[in-house]
Amino acid sequence: MCLKTVAAVFGIAVALFFGSCATSPPASSAPSSQPAPTEKNPAKSDAQSRAQSLITGESSASPVSPATTAPAAGNTTASAAATSAPVSDMSDKEKQYFETYLKRLKYMMVVKEGVSLDDFQIRSVMTKGNEYLLRQGYDVINYDQLLKNMDDQKTAYEAEAGQSMSLVQYIAQKLGADVYVELNAIPRAWTDGGRHFGEANFTANMFDPSTAELLASVTFKTDRSMSNSSPQDALLNALVAGTAQFMPRVVRDSTAVLRNRYSNGIRYQLIIQKTPDSRAVAQLRRNLRSRVREIQAGPSAADQTTMDIYLFGTMGDLEDSCYAAFEKTPGLESAYWVYTRGKTITFNSGNK
């Protein structure tokens, strides 16, 4: 090719290149997909693309759109929503019952056996804790009532429960507690420069009386209290003030766990004595299933069958459902109630 021809081609290419740059919009600082051709931004012709390739050495292939390499923000949100926990299918009536139940939990406060507090200090802590619960609208079991039941129920406890549960758990079930709180405190009192000081480290463990499972645990160190009269007064002030401070955490944490644990119904235990026919028991479960939220089979034998029943209702509702299911189950039509303790109801199959 002659020199004039080469120069002419080069000149055309340069003109096309600078013309293209003059008509193209300024590049965005953030990557974006290729804009559609418009009158102000016409698509490049093949000649323009080839001329640019000759000068810059870059390929004229279209860049990959960001939309093909990364999901859009909206898609990411949708994916996260798809993998989140499903929304509960509770009816309005069930939601109302559940919220009311959580607002009316029944608490029983006890102190750990061997705690390093005297009787007056224990009663002061129990009184302050129960005072907070009552002011929040919760039911409580009075400490004196608790002590009286422990004395009165020891014989029944040994005969009925034995080593299967602690006396505290047995009493909590007997009195219908939803949560029992076991408090432990390590107190410290001292005198310095004619002034008396006291403080304590608290641990509060919240248990489910039905299973004795630990629901939550709270640790708390009280502020240092001062008294001009005695170390005992300083310590008592620290104990009472500390109880008032950590009780909101006790309620908050135990309620949060129960809200999650009972999201498919309040847990009750059904015990049926004398169940040698496993087919009848299986039929009973099928007849009960339509009346409750969930049934989980527990330990079973010829002398006894246990089930965990979940429903948004009272023990009376469960009892009515059981009788309706018994009537439709061959071999269990004669079942009768034996006793109720807390969230456990026991029937006898009526079989000899």
Buried (B, 14 or more C-beta within 10 A) or exposed (E): EEEEEEEEEEEEBEEBBEEBEEEEEEEEEEEEEEEEEEEEEEEBEEEBBEBBEEEEEEEEEEEEEEEEEEEEEEEEEEEEEEEEEEEEEBEEEBEEBBEEBBEEBBBBBBBBEEBEBEEEBBBBBBBBBBBBBEEEEBBBBBBEEBEEBBEEBEEEBEEBBEEEBBBBBBBBBBBBBBBBBBBBBEBBBEEEEEEBBBBBBBBBBBBBBBBBEEBBEBEBBBEEBBBEEEBBBBBBBBBBBBBEBBBEBBBEBBBEBBEEBBEBBBBBBBBBBBBEBEEBBEBBBEBBEEBBBEBEEEEBEEEBBBBBBBBBBEBEBBBEBBEBBBEEBEBBEEBEEEEBBBBBBBBBBBBE
